[in-house]
């Protein structure tokens, strides 16, 4: 596999479970041309989202909900 820079164009916000893993379908545009690619080709990619601390992974959903609650009640 070769790393390519892409720009996200569309993300379908529905996970698809396949082979015991969850996937999200998205469409992306290449940041630069690649001679080995042809029109209409499709592929599978792993996207590097950066690293997060375990505490953030475990608590960010709860914190987001608390923020929305606080906002909704005017705090």
N, C-alpha and C positions, 0 to 999 in steps of 0.2 A: 503494500500500500504506500501511496505517495500522499503527502500532506498538501492540500490545496486550500487557499484562502477563498472563502465564500461570504456572501451577504444573504442573510435570511430574507426571503420575500414573502412566504406564507407558511404559517404553522396551523395544522389542523389540531385543535385542542381536545382530541379524543385518543386515549391510549389504545393500542392494539396489543393483545397478549398473544405471543407466538413463541414456541420453543421455550416456554418457561420464563420468558422475559417480556417486559413492556416496551413498546416502541411508540414513537410519535412520528407521523408523516409530516414532512415539510418540503417546501420548494426553496431552492437557493440559487443564486447566480454566482458564477465564478468571478473572482476579482480580476483575474488575468487569463488570457487564452492559454489552453494546453493543447499542443499539437496532437496528442494521442487520443483526444476525445472527439467524438462525432455527434452531429445533431441527433437528438432523440435518445441518446444513451441515458441509462439510469444506473444508479448505484446505491450502495449502502455506505453510510458515513458514521463515524464516531465524532461527536462534537465535544471539544474541550471546554468545559464550563468553569474552569478554575477549581481551586480547592476551597473547601469550607471546613471549619472546625466542627467536630461531632456535636458539641453543645448547640451550635447554630442549626445544624441539620435536625436535631431532636426538638428544638423549641421554636423555630421561626414561624411555624404555622399558628401556634398558640399566640405568639406575640402579635402576629398580623390580625388575628381575630380580636384580641384585646384592644388593639389600636382602632379597629373599625367600630367596636362597641363604644369606646370612649368618644369617638367622633360622632356617633349616632346619638348619644345622649348629651352632647354639647360640652364635654370636658376638655 
